[in-house]
Amino acid sequence: GCEHYRRGCLLRAPCCGKLYACRLCHDGAEGHQLDRFRVAEVQCTRCRLLQKAQQRCEGCHNLFGEYYCDICHLFDRDKKQYHCADCGICRIGPKEDFFHCSKCNLCLSLSLRGKHKCIENVSRQDCPICLEDIHTSRVGAHVLPCGHLLHRGYRCPLCMHSALDMTRYWRQLDDEVAQTPMPTEYQNMMVEILCNDCNARSTVQFHLLGMKCKNCESYNTAQDGRCRLTLEEQ
């Protein structure tokens, strides 16, 4: 095997004829990508017999993988994988815990059925943070409340909505703001802000630690206008 998969064979790349443990090892070493669907031959790592792609060696009966997909030519230990015909690739299951959303064009947890915001073909893009292809990535993606997908992070870099329920953190920030008075020259300064979570606009007191939306009480806000003094200071 390799760092990516546990398997007992090497794939013969249909593009260059070289032997690699997996498509990721191939792609990292070559200047082109291995088409997993065109793999026709594998070499047993025990007896070195080159043969057609199959789950067990026809020479020494070495098991190439507890799981084998004859479409993706994926060999690996059993992780409850299943092949999704609509996604076109194998997914980690178990299958009964997931459903394929036809609009998002992605397998999602059953807990999200009817509870997520659909975005057409949402996985057919790179993660906006790590830039890895989301659809074929081995790293699980988080479905954000805004409907976008992300490998990691607390705020969606596409629409700037909070990626998680930040209520507890906002309450902690309330305490920090209350315990951190601003210098005299800023104490009466008001600013216009735009909330990235609810899109409401507010006029609030300026604070370096954060400015809370008056509508939804989120601190995920951005200054949307010039600072101005209160009437008492003008």
C-alpha positions as CSV (number, residue, x, y, z in Angstrom):
1,G,0.0,0.0,0.0
2,C,0.9,3.6,0.4
3,E,0.2,6.6,2.6
4,H,-3.2,7.0,0.9
5,Y,-4.6,3.4,0.7
6,R,-4.0,0.0,2.2
7,R,-3.8,-2.4,-0.7
8,G,-1.8,-5.4,-2.0
9,C,-1.3,-4.3,-5.6
10,L,0.2,-1.6,-7.8
11,L,-1.8,0.1,-10.6
12,R,-0.4,0.1,-14.1
13,A,-1.1,3.6,-15.3
14,P,-2.9,3.5,-18.7
15,C,-1.4,6.9,-19.6
16,C,2.3,6.1,-19.1
17,G,2.5,2.4,-18.3
18,K,4.3,3.0,-15.0
19,L,3.4,1.2,-11.8
20,Y,2.1,3.2,-8.8
21,A,0.4,2.3,-5.5
22,C,-2.5,4.6,-6.3
23,R,-3.6,7.5,-8.5
24,L,-2.5,10.1,-5.9
25,C,1.0,8.7,-5.8
26,H,1.1,8.8,-9.6
27,D,-0.2,12.3,-9.9
28,G,2.3,13.6,-7.3
29,A,5.2,12.2,-9.3
30,E,4.1,12.7,-12.9
31,G,3.2,15.8,-14.8
32,H,-0.2,14.4,-15.7
33,Q,-3.2,12.7,-14.0
34,L,-4.1,9.0,-13.9
35,D,-7.6,8.2,-15.1
36,R,-8.8,5.7,-12.5
37,F,-11.6,4.5,-14.8
38,R,-9.2,3.3,-17.5
39,V,-7.0,1.2,-15.3
40,A,-7.0,-2.3,-16.8
41,E,-4.0,-4.0,-15.1
42,V,-2.5,-4.3,-11.7
43,Q,0.7,-6.0,-10.3
44,C,0.5,-8.1,-7.2
45,T,3.0,-6.8,-4.5
46,R,3.6,-10.3,-3.3
47,C,4.3,-12.4,-6.4
48,R,4.8,-9.5,-8.9
49,L,2.4,-11.0,-11.4
50,L,0.9,-8.5,-13.8
51,Q,-2.7,-9.2,-14.4
52,K,-6.1,-7.8,-15.1
53,A,-7.6,-5.5,-12.4
54,Q,-9.5,-7.7,-9.9
55,Q,-9.9,-8.1,-6.1
56,R,-7.6,-11.1,-5.6
57,C,-4.4,-12.2,-7.3
58,E,-4.9,-15.0,-9.8
59,G,-1.4,-16.3,-9.1
60,C,-0.9,-16.4,-5.3
61,H,-4.5,-15.4,-4.2
62,N,-3.2,-12.3,-2.4
63,L,-6.2,-10.1,-1.4
64,F,-5.6,-6.7,-3.1
65,G,-8.2,-4.9,-1.0
66,E,-11.0,-5.7,1.4
67,Y,-13.0,-3.3,-0.7
68,Y,-12.8,-3.2,-4.5
69,C,-14.7,-1.2,-7.0
70,D,-14.5,-2.5,-10.6
71,I,-15.5,1.0,-11.9
72,C,-13.2,3.3,-10.0
73,H,-10.6,0.5,-9.5
74,L,-10.3,1.5,-5.9
75,F,-8.6,-1.0,-3.6
76,D,-8.6,-0.3,0.2
77,R,-9.4,-1.7,3.6
78,D,-13.1,-1.9,4.4
79,K,-14.4,1.6,5.4
80,K,-18.0,0.8,4.4
81,Q,-17.4,2.3,1.0
82,Y,-20.0,2.3,-1.7
83,H,-20.0,3.4,-5.4
84,C,-22.4,6.2,-6.1
85,A,-23.5,6.1,-9.7
86,D,-24.7,9.7,-9.6
87,C,-21.5,11.1,-8.1
88,G,-19.5,8.8,-10.5
89,I,-17.1,7.8,-7.8
90,C,-16.8,5.8,-4.5
91,R,-17.8,7.4,-1.2
92,I,-17.2,6.4,2.4
93,G,-20.4,5.1,3.9
94,P,-22.2,3.3,5.2
95,K,-24.4,3.8,2.2
96,E,-27.7,3.7,4.2
97,D,-26.5,6.8,6.1
98,F,-26.3,9.0,3.0
99,F,-28.5,10.2,0.2
100,H,-27.6,11.8,-3.2
101,C,-29.0,15.3,-3.6
102,S,-29.7,15.7,-7.3
103,K,-29.4,19.5,-7.3
104,C,-26.2,19.7,-5.3
105,N,-25.0,16.6,-7.2
106,L,-23.4,15.2,-4.1
107,C,-23.9,12.5,-1.4
108,L,-25.0,14.1,1.9
109,S,-25.7,12.8,5.4
110,L,-29.4,11.8,5.9
111,S,-29.5,14.3,8.7
112,L,-29.3,17.0,6.0
113,R,-32.2,15.8,4.0
114,G,-34.6,18.7,3.6
115,K,-32.4,20.8,6.0
116,H,-29.7,22.1,3.7
117,K,-29.6,24.9,1.2
118,C,-29.2,23.5,-2.3
119,I,-26.6,25.0,-4.7
120,E,-26.5,23.4,-8.1
121,N,-23.3,21.3,-8.6
122,V,-21.9,22.8,-5.4
123,S,-19.1,20.2,-5.1
124,R,-17.8,20.8,-8.7
125,Q,-15.4,23.4,-7.5
126,D,-12.2,23.8,-5.5
127,C,-12.3,24.4,-1.8
128,P,-11.9,28.2,-1.5
129,I,-9.4,27.8,1.4
130,C,-7.1,24.9,0.5
131,L,-7.9,25.0,-3.3
132,E,-8.3,21.2,-3.4
133,D,-11.0,19.7,-5.7
134,I,-14.0,19.1,-3.4
135,H,-15.8,16.5,-5.4
136,T,-13.0,13.9,-5.6
137,S,-11.1,14.9,-2.4
138,R,-10.5,12.3,0.2
139,V,-11.0,15.0,2.9
140,G,-14.6,15.3,4.0
141,A,-16.2,18.7,3.3
142,H,-18.5,20.6,5.7
143,V,-21.9,21.7,4.4
144,L,-22.3,25.3,5.6
145,P,-25.6,27.0,6.4
146,C,-25.2,29.1,3.3
147,G,-25.0,26.0,1.2
148,H,-21.3,26.2,0.2
149,L,-18.8,23.5,0.9
150,L,-15.6,23.9,2.9
151,H,-12.8,21.7,4.1
152,R,-12.1,23.8,7.1
153,G,-12.7,27.3,8.6
154,Y,-15.2,29.3,10.6
155,R,-16.5,31.6,7.9
156,C,-17.3,30.9,4.3
157,P,-14.9,32.9,2.1
158,L,-17.4,33.0,-0.7
159,C,-20.4,34.7,1.0
160,M,-18.8,35.4,4.4
161,H,-21.6,33.7,6.4
162,S,-20.5,32.0,9.6
163,A,-19.8,28.3,9.0
164,L,-20.8,27.2,12.5
165,D,-23.2,28.1,15.2
166,M,-21.2,30.9,16.8
167,T,-23.7,31.9,19.5
168,R,-21.5,30.7,22.4
169,Y,-18.5,32.6,21.0
170,W,-20.6,35.8,20.5
171,R,-21.6,35.7,24.2
172,Q,-17.9,35.4,25.2
173,L,-17.1,38.4,22.9
174,D,-19.9,40.3,24.6
175,D,-18.1,39.9,27.9
176,E,-14.7,40.8,26.4
177,V,-16.1,44.0,24.9
178,A,-17.8,45.0,28.2
179,Q,-14.5,44.5,30.0
180,T,-12.4,46.4,27.5
181,P,-13.2,50.1,27.5
182,M,-12.1,52.0,24.5
183,P,-9.8,55.1,24.8
184,T,-11.5,58.4,25.4
185,E,-11.2,59.5,21.8
186,Y,-13.2,56.5,20.6
187,Q,-15.8,56.1,23.3
188,N,-18.5,58.2,21.4
189,M,-17.6,57.1,17.9
190,M,-20.4,55.4,16.0
191,V,-20.0,53.4,12.8
192,E,-22.2,51.9,10.1
193,I,-21.8,48.1,9.8
194,L,-23.1,45.4,7.5
195,C,-23.8,41.9,9.0
196,N,-22.4,39.1,6.9
197,D,-24.9,36.6,8.5
198,C,-28.2,38.4,8.1
199,N,-27.2,41.2,5.7
200,A,-28.8,43.8,8.0
201,R,-27.2,47.3,8.4
202,S,-26.8,48.9,11.8
203,T,-25.3,52.0,13.4
204,V,-23.3,50.9,16.4
205,Q,-20.6,52.1,18.8
206,F,-17.1,51.4,17.4
207,H,-15.0,48.8,19.2
208,L,-11.7,47.2,18.2
209,L,-12.7,43.7,19.4
210,G,-15.8,43.7,17.3
211,M,-19.1,45.3,16.5
212,K,-22.4,43.5,17.1
213,C,-25.3,43.4,14.6
214,K,-28.4,44.9,16.2
215,N,-30.6,42.5,14.2
216,C,-29.1,39.0,14.9
217,E,-26.4,39.8,17.5
218,S,-23.6,38.4,15.3
219,Y,-20.2,39.8,15.5
220,N,-19.5,38.6,11.9
221,T,-19.8,42.2,10.6
222,A,-17.9,44.6,8.5
223,Q,-17.7,48.4,8.7
224,D,-19.8,49.8,5.9
225,G,-19.4,53.6,6.1
226,R,-17.3,56.3,7.7
227,C,-17.0,56.7,11.4
228,R,-18.9,59.6,12.9
229,L,-19.1,61.2,16.3
230,T,-22.3,61.3,18.4
231,L,-24.2,64.6,18.5
232,E,-22.8,65.3,22.0
233,E,-19.3,65.4,20.5
234,Q,-20.1,67.5,17.4
